[in-house]
Amino acid sequence: MKAEILFFAALKDFFTAKQITDIEEHINVSQLKEFLCKQNPNASKIINVSRVSINRRIANDFEVIPNNAIIAILPPSSGG
């Protein structure tokens, strides 16, 4: 199934900011993170601590991703 994945902050050093990707049906957030870590192992540390938003709503690791979802990978950030 198709999903649009948006990468933010430091993850843009490892992935393009926006990509349309084929992912397995019935994949959950945790499995998506594993998939992305396999695509670019150098980004694993950041992906593993990132939050994931599905269609503008923060999702837990076990939430299943629907078809044609817009997914944002949100690394932790700091600032003032």
Protein Blocks (a to p, Z undefined) as FASTA:
>chain_A
ZZddddehjllmmmcfbdcddddehiafklmmmmmmmmmmmlmmmmmmpccdeehiacdf
klccdehiacddddddddZZ
